[in-house]
Amino acid sequence: KKKKLFNLYFLMLKLRLKRGGRKRQPSYRIVLIKSETRREGRPIENLGFYNPISKEFVVNIERIKVRLNQGARPTQTLKNLLIKNGIFCYV
């Protein structure tokens, strides 16, 4: 029981890119997910998407700010994308 209580109260949440699309045509969803969950696991919340081929980047800025302020950590790749688009500097 102690282990279960620990997992409920001290979850490490991450902002990650979740891959989609066809072979050699990737597109990514920006999701909030538990840190120990695999890349294609079920997300807690979808926050936007990124298409590296067309350079299309659409995010819900308000929700990302809220989640970052709550302690969610972005992966290095997503952090670089947020900085490049001027979103990470608001936090």
N, C-alpha and C positions, 0 to 999 in steps of 0.2 A: 504493500500500500504506500509506503514512503516514496518508492520510486515513481509510482503513478502520480502522486501529489506533486512531486518535483517537476515532472514533465508538464503538468497542467499549468503551473504558475511561472515556470522559467523557460518558456519556449523561446528559442532563438529564431527570429523571423528574418528572411532574406528577400530582397527584390532581385529577381532573376529573369533571364530570357528563356522562354520555353519555345523550342523549335517546332515549326510546322512547315507546310509547303511540300513541294515535290522534290525529287532527287535533283540536285544541283540548282534548285530554285528555292533557297531558304527564305522563310519569313518567321519572325519571332513575336511572341506575345510577351509583354512585360507583366509579370505576375508576382504576387506576394505569396510566399510558400515557406513551410517549416524548413530549417536548414538541413535536417537529416533526410528529407524527402528527395527522391530521385528527380532528375531534370524533367521528365514527362509526367510527374505525379500530379495529383489533384491540387490545384491552387486554392488559397483562401480567398483571393480577390484578383481579378484582372484589372490592370491599370493602364493598358495601352498596347500598342504594337509597333514593330520596327521592321521595315523591309530593306535589307542592305543592298539589294540590286537597284531599286528605284530611289534609295535614300529617304524613303518616306518614314517619318517618325511622329507618331501621334500618341500623346499621353494625357492622362487626367492629372494636371499639375497640382490641383488642390489636394487630391487623395494621396499623391506621392509625398507632398509636404507633410501631411498628417502622419503618414506611416513612418517617414524618416524621423519626425519629432517623437514618435512613440518608441523609437529604438530599432526599427528595422534597418538592416545593413544591406546596401547594394553590393553586388559582385563588382569586381574591378572593371569588367567590360561595360556593364550598365552604368557604373559611376562615370566612366569616360564619356559615354553617350550623353548622360545628363549634363556633364560639364560642358561638352561641346555645344549643346543646345541651350545653355544658359539656365538650366533648372536647378542644378545642385548648389549653386552659389546662394540661393534664397534661404537655404536651411541654416 
